Amino acid sequence: MGVTTLAPNSADDPLTYRPVALVDLLDRVLATGVVITGDITLAIADIDLVRISLRALIASVGALAPPEPEATA
């Protein structure tokens, strides 16, 4: 299992990083969601021929679904 260093260690020193397991990072991303965007341009001789704009939303179904109202008895 891979370990990456993306989360800050404390609010006092945001430049200090601690190792985070990839599973924990994926759990955080799926709980809150993330949007990935990108642009691709195909050009020949500085003439734009094709431009593609991409957007992807990555989240769990639970993060996207509205909460169900509570049943009253």
C-alpha positions in Angstrom: 0.0 0.0 0.0 1.5 3.3 -1.0 2.0 6.3 1.3 2.0 9.9 0.1 2.6 13.2 1.9 -0.3 15.4 1.1 -1.9 16.3 4.4 -0.5 19.1 6.6 0.8 18.0 10.1 -0.8 20.9 12.0 -2.6 24.2 11.5 0.4 26.0 13.1 2.9 25.0 10.4 1.1 24.3 7.1 4.4 23.6 5.4 5.1 20.5 7.5 3.7 17.3 6.0 2.9 13.9 7.5 2.5 10.6 5.6 -1.0 9.7 4.6 -2.1 6.2 3.5 -3.6 6.1 0.0 -6.7 4.4 1.4 -7.2 7.4 3.8 -6.8 9.9 1.0 -9.3 8.0 -1.3 -11.8 7.8 1.6 -11.5 11.6 2.1 -11.9 12.3 -1.6 -15.0 10.0 -1.9 -16.6 11.5 1.2 -16.4 15.1 0.0 -16.0 14.7 -3.8 -13.5 16.3 -6.2 -13.8 17.8 -9.6 -11.0 17.3 -12.2 -10.9 19.6 -15.2 -8.6 19.8 -18.2 -8.3 21.3 -21.7 -6.8 19.6 -24.7 -6.0 21.6 -27.9 -4.8 20.0 -31.1 -3.0 22.5 -33.3 -0.9 22.4 -36.4 1.3 25.4 -37.3 -0.2 27.5 -34.5 -3.7 27.0 -35.9 -6.1 25.4 -33.4 -8.0 22.6 -35.0 -9.7 20.8 -32.1 -10.4 21.9 -28.6 -11.7 19.5 -26.0 -12.8 20.6 -22.5 -13.1 17.8 -19.9 -14.7 17.8 -16.5 -15.1 14.8 -14.2 -16.7 14.6 -10.8 -15.5 11.9 -8.5 -17.5 11.2 -5.4 -19.4 8.5 -3.6 -23.2 8.2 -4.1 -23.7 9.0 -0.4 -21.9 12.3 -0.8 -24.1 13.3 -3.8 -27.5 12.1 -2.6 -29.6 14.5 -0.5 -30.3 13.4 3.0 -33.6 11.6 3.5 -36.1 13.3 5.8 -36.6 11.7 9.2 -39.8 9.7 9.7 -42.0 11.1 12.4 -44.1 8.8 14.5 
